[in-house]
């Protein structure tokens, strides 16, 4: 049981890393949009 748990935990960590990488590019797009809004208003 424990070995299976460690594997699933490791898989979870890898999945989180992948998700973070996806979110990172998404956040970059959001920042660009926000910057555009600020430059228009400013």
C-alpha positions as CSV (number, residue, x, y, z in Angstrom):
1,X,0.0,0.0,0.0
2,X,2.7,2.5,1.0
3,X,4.6,2.0,-2.2
4,X,1.5,2.7,-4.2
5,X,0.9,5.8,-2.2
6,X,4.4,7.1,-2.8
7,X,4.0,6.6,-6.5
8,X,0.6,8.3,-6.6
9,X,2.1,11.2,-4.6
10,X,5.0,11.5,-7.0
11,X,2.5,11.5,-9.9
12,X,0.5,14.2,-8.1
13,X,3.6,16.4,-7.8
14,X,4.4,15.9,-11.5
15,X,0.8,16.8,-12.3
16,X,1.0,19.9,-10.2
17,X,4.2,21.0,-11.9
18,X,2.5,20.6,-15.3
19,X,-0.5,22.6,-14.1
20,X,1.8,25.3,-12.7
21,X,3.6,25.6,-16.1
22,X,0.2,26.0,-17.8
23,X,-0.9,28.5,-15.3
24,X,2.3,30.4,-15.7
25,X,1.8,31.1,-19.4
26,X,-1.9,31.9,-18.6
27,X,-0.8,34.4,-15.9
28,X,1.6,36.0,-18.4
29,X,-1.2,36.5,-20.8
30,X,-3.3,38.1,-18.0
31,X,-0.4,40.4,-17.1
32,X,-0.1,41.6,-20.7
33,X,-3.9,42.3,-20.8
34,X,-3.6,44.3,-17.6
35,X,-0.6,46.2,-18.8
36,X,-2.6,47.2,-21.9
37,X,-5.5,48.5,-19.8
38,X,-3.1,50.5,-17.6
39,X,-1.3,52.1,-20.5
40,X,-4.7,53.1,-22.1
41,X,-6.0,54.6,-18.9
42,X,-2.7,56.2,-17.9
